[in-house]
Amino acid sequence: MHKRMFAVVMMLVFALTAMAGAALADEAKKPKFKQFHSIVDYKFVAKYAKMPKVKNSMIVDSRPYKPKYIAGYIPTAVSIPTSQFDKMIDKLPAKKDAVVIFYCGGFS
């Protein structure tokens, strides 16, 4: 009886170990989260947040239009709320070398 119980326990341990190994292998195959191209500071954004708008650049305010954007925004920023991004993607610059700065309200 003890030998049978030991055999069952060992099979369970082996099965769990194999499943954990397979899960780790699958995890290793997943692409790693790619960090933002770069996170910029005030000094960088200030060069683009002025009138007249700097050529070949765009600042995108991705906060909700109401009440966040209308309450105040960075000069020259265009409102493209995250919830509307797919519908408004045509507002982004056509040139791929344009500087595009996104900002939001942070974690809520």
VEXMIBA-964508 format. One line per field, with one value per residue: residue number from 1; residue in three letters; x, y, z of N, C-alpha, C, O in turn. Coordinates in steps of 0.1 Angstrom, whole numbers, always signed. Atoms other than C-alpha are relative to their C-alpha. Example, Ala and Ser with C-alpha at 12.3 -4.5 7.8 and 13.67 -1.06 7.14 Angstrom:
BEGIN
nr = [1,2]
rest = [ala,ser]
n.c1 = [+9,-9]
n.c2 = [-12,-11]
n.c3 = [+0,+0]
ca.c1 = [+123,+137]
ca.c2 = [-45,-11]
ca.c3 = [+78,+71]
c.c1 = [+9,-8]
c.c2 = [+12,+11]
c.c3 = [+0,+8]
o.c1 = [+19,-3]
o.c2 = [+12,+22]
o.c3 = [+7,+9]
***
This chain:
BEGIN
nr = [1,2,3,4,5,6,7,8,9,10,11,12,13,14,15,16,17,18,19,20,21,22,23,24,25,26,27,28,29,30,31,32,33,34,35,36,37,38,39,40,41,42,43,44,45,46,47,48,49,50,51,52,53,54,55,56,57,58,59,60,61,62,63,64,65,66,67,68,69,70,71,72,73,74,75,76,77,78,79,80,81,82,83,84,85,86,87,88,89,90,91,92,93,94,95,96,97,98,99,100,101,102,103,104,105,106,107,108]
rest = [met,his,lys,arg,met,phe,ala,val,val,met,met,leu,val,phe,ala,leu,thr,ala,met,ala,gly,ala,ala,leu,ala,asp,glu,ala,lys,lys,pro,lys,phe,lys,gln,phe,his,ser,ile,val,asp,tyr,lys,phe,val,ala,lys,tyr,ala,lys,met,pro,lys,val,lys,asn,ser,met,ile,val,asp,ser,arg,pro,tyr,lys,pro,lys,tyr,ile,ala,gly,tyr,ile,pro,thr,ala,val,ser,ile,pro,thr,ser,gln,phe,asp,lys,met,ile,asp,lys,leu,pro,ala,lys,lys,asp,ala,val,val,ile,phe,tyr,cys,gly,gly,phe,ser]
n.c1 = [+8,-9,-8,+10,+2,-12,-1,+10,-6,-11,+6,+5,-12,-5,+9,+0,-13,+0,+9,-7,-10,+6,+5,-12,-5,+10,-2,-12,+2,+8,-9,-2,+6,-9,+1,+3,-12,-7,+8,-7,+3,+5,-9,+2,+13,+1,-5,+11,+12,+0,+7,+8,-4,-13,+2,-2,+1,+13,+2,+13,+6,+8,+10,+14,+3,+7,-3,-14,-6,+6,-4,-14,-9,-12,+2,-1,+4,+12,+7,+3,+2,-3,+12,+4,-12,+2,+8,-6,-14,-3,-5,-15,-7,-3,-14,-5,-11,+5,+0,+13,-1,+13,+1,+13,+1,-7,+8,+11]
n.c2 = [-12,-11,-1,-6,-14,-7,+0,-10,-13,-2,-3,-14,-10,+0,-7,-14,-6,-1,-11,-12,-2,-4,-14,-9,+0,-9,-14,-4,-3,-13,-12,-8,-13,-10,-13,-12,-4,-8,-9,-13,-9,-14,-8,+5,-3,-15,-4,+2,-6,-14,-5,+9,+15,+4,+8,+14,+5,+1,+4,+7,+1,+12,+0,-2,-13,-7,-14,-2,-9,-14,-7,-5,+9,-5,-7,+7,+14,+5,+9,+13,+8,+15,+7,-3,+0,+7,-8,-12,+2,-8,-13,+1,-5,+10,+3,+9,-6,-10,+2,+1,+1,+3,-1,+4,-4,+9,+10,-5]
n.c3 = [+0,-1,+12,+10,-4,+4,+14,+4,-4,+8,+14,-1,-1,+14,+9,-4,+5,+15,+4,-4,+10,+12,-2,+0,+14,+7,-5,+6,+14,+1,+2,-12,+1,+6,-6,+8,+7,-10,-8,+0,-11,+3,+9,+14,+5,+1,+14,+10,-6,+2,+12,+9,-2,+6,+12,+0,-14,-4,-14,+0,-14,+1,-11,+5,+4,-11,-3,-1,+10,+0,-12,+2,+7,+5,+12,+13,-1,+6,-8,+6,-12,+1,+3,+14,+8,+12,+9,+2,+3,+12,-5,-3,+12,+10,+1,-11,-8,-8,-15,-6,-15,-6,-15,-6,-14,-9,-6,-7]
ca.c1 = [+0,+28,+47,+15,+10,+46,+44,+12,+29,+60,+39,+21,+54,+67,+36,+36,+73,+68,+38,+59,+87,+64,+49,+84,+93,+61,+69,+104,+90,+67,+81,+94,+75,+91,+98,+87,+112,+121,+105,+112,+113,+100,+130,+125,+88,+92,+111,+79,+52,+53,+36,+39,+40,+74,+75,+74,+63,+31,+20,-9,-30,-44,-66,-104,-116,-141,-133,-95,-85,-109,-98,-62,-36,-1,+1,-2,-14,-40,-67,-67,-82,-70,-105,-108,-73,-83,-109,-86,-53,-55,-47,-11,+16,+21,+58,+75,+104,+81,+85,+54,+50,+21,+10,-18,-30,-9,-23,-57]
ca.c2 = [+0,+24,+16,+24,+57,+66,+58,+80,+109,+106,+106,+138,+155,+145,+158,+191,+196,+189,+213,+240,+235,+238,+270,+285,+275,+292,+323,+324,+324,+354,+387,+408,+440,+467,+499,+532,+545,+571,+589,+625,+653,+689,+704,+682,+688,+726,+728,+716,+732,+766,+788,+787,+749,+734,+720,+682,+676,+668,+667,+643,+647,+612,+621,+621,+652,+661,+671,+667,+683,+712,+720,+726,+712,+717,+744,+730,+696,+677,+658,+621,+603,+567,+555,+571,+564,+538,+562,+592,+577,+597,+628,+616,+630,+611,+615,+588,+610,+634,+639,+627,+633,+616,+625,+613,+617,+589,+561,+565]
ca.c3 = [+0,+9,-23,-44,-25,-30,-67,-71,-52,-73,-106,-94,-85,-120,-137,-118,-126,-163,-164,-146,-170,-200,-186,-181,-217,-230,-209,-224,-259,-253,-265,-236,-229,-250,-231,-245,-271,-245,-216,-217,-192,-190,-207,-238,-241,-235,-269,-287,-264,-279,-304,-333,-334,-341,-376,-380,-344,-326,-289,-283,-251,-246,-216,-220,-238,-211,-185,-187,-220,-219,-184,-196,-219,-232,-258,-294,-280,-300,-282,-292,-261,-256,-259,-294,-307,-333,-348,-347,-358,-391,-370,-364,-387,-420,-419,-399,-388,-370,-332,-315,-278,-260,-225,-202,-167,-153,-132,-118]
c.c1 = [+9,+8,-9,-2,+12,+1,-10,+6,+11,-5,-6,+11,+6,-9,+0,+13,+0,-9,+7,+11,-5,-5,+12,+5,-9,+3,+13,-2,-8,+9,+0,-8,+10,-2,-3,+14,+8,-11,+7,-4,-6,+8,-2,-13,-1,+5,-12,-13,+0,-7,+10,+5,+12,-3,+4,+0,-15,+0,-14,-4,-10,-10,-14,-2,-7,+2,+15,+6,-5,+3,+14,+9,+13,-2,+3,-5,-13,-7,-3,-1,+3,-12,-4,+12,-2,-8,+7,+15,+5,+5,+15,+7,+3,+14,+5,+11,-5,+2,-14,+1,-14,+1,-14,+0,+7,-10,-11,-4]
c.c2 = [+13,+2,+6,+15,+8,+2,+11,+14,+4,+4,+14,+10,+1,+8,+15,+6,+1,+11,+14,+3,+4,+14,+10,+1,+9,+14,+5,+4,+13,+11,+8,+13,+10,+13,+10,+3,+9,+8,+13,+9,+14,+7,-5,+4,+15,+5,-1,+6,+15,+4,+9,-14,-3,-9,-15,-6,+1,-4,-5,-1,-12,-2,+2,+15,+8,-9,+4,+10,+14,+8,+6,-10,+7,+8,-8,-14,-2,-10,-13,-9,-15,-8,+2,-2,-7,+8,+13,-1,+8,+14,+1,+4,-12,-3,-8,+6,+12,-3,+0,-2,-3,+3,-4,+5,-9,-11,+6,-9]
c.c3 = [+0,-13,-11,+3,-4,-15,-5,+3,-10,-15,+1,+1,-14,-9,+3,-5,-15,-4,+3,-10,-14,+1,-1,-15,-8,+3,-7,-15,-3,-2,+13,-3,-5,+7,-10,-7,+10,+8,+2,+12,-5,-10,-15,-6,-2,-14,-10,+5,-1,-13,-8,+1,-8,-12,+2,+14,+3,+15,+0,+15,-1,+11,-6,-3,+11,+12,+0,-10,+0,+12,-1,-7,-4,-13,-13,+1,-8,+8,-8,+13,-3,-5,-15,-10,-13,-10,-4,-5,-13,+4,+2,-13,-10,-1,+12,+8,+9,+15,+5,+15,+5,+15,+4,+14,+10,+5,+8,+11]
o.c1 = [+6,+10,-5,-2,+11,+5,-6,+4,+12,+1,-4,+10,+9,-4,+0,+13,+5,-6,+6,+12,+0,-4,+10,+9,-4,+2,+13,+5,-7,+20,-10,-8,+21,-13,-1,+24,+20,-21,+19,-14,-7,+3,-1,-14,-8,+0,-11,-22,-1,-8,+18,+17,+15,-11,+14,+8,-23,+7,-23,+3,-20,-16,-15,+2,-3,+1,+18,+11,+3,+2,+18,+8,+14,-9,+13,-4,-22,+0,-10,+9,+1,-10,-12,+11,+3,-6,+3,+22,+16,+10,+21,+2,+5,+18,+2,+14,+3,+1,-21,+7,-23,+11,-24,+9,+6,-21,-9,-13]
o.c2 = [+22,+14,+14,+23,+19,+12,+18,+23,+15,+13,+22,+20,+12,+16,+23,+18,+12,+19,+23,+15,+13,+22,+20,+11,+16,+23,+17,+12,+19,+12,+9,+18,+12,+19,+9,+1,+7,+12,+13,+6,+16,+13,+4,+9,+19,+15,+6,+8,+21,-4,+16,-16,+2,-19,-17,-14,+8,-13,+2,-7,-11,-12,+6,+24,+19,-21,+15,+20,+23,+20,+15,-22,+20,+3,-15,-21,+6,-19,-13,-16,-20,-16,-6,+2,-2,+7,+19,+9,+11,+21,+11,+3,-23,-15,-5,+1,+18,-15,+10,-12,+5,+0,-2,+12,-7,-12,+16,-7]
o.c3 = [-7,-17,-19,-7,-10,-20,-15,-5,-14,-21,-9,-6,-19,-17,-7,-9,-20,-13,-5,-14,-20,-9,-7,-19,-17,-5,-11,-20,-13,+5,+20,-14,+1,+6,-22,-1,+11,+3,+6,+19,-17,-19,-24,-17,-11,-18,-20,-4,+9,-22,-1,+6,-19,-11,+9,+18,-3,+19,-4,+23,-8,+13,-18,+4,+15,+11,+2,-6,+0,+12,+6,-4,-3,-21,-13,-10,-8,+14,-18,+16,-14,-13,-21,-21,-24,-22,-15,-5,-14,-5,+2,-24,-6,-4,+24,+19,+15,+19,+3,+19,+3,+21,-3,+19,+22,+0,+15,+19]
***
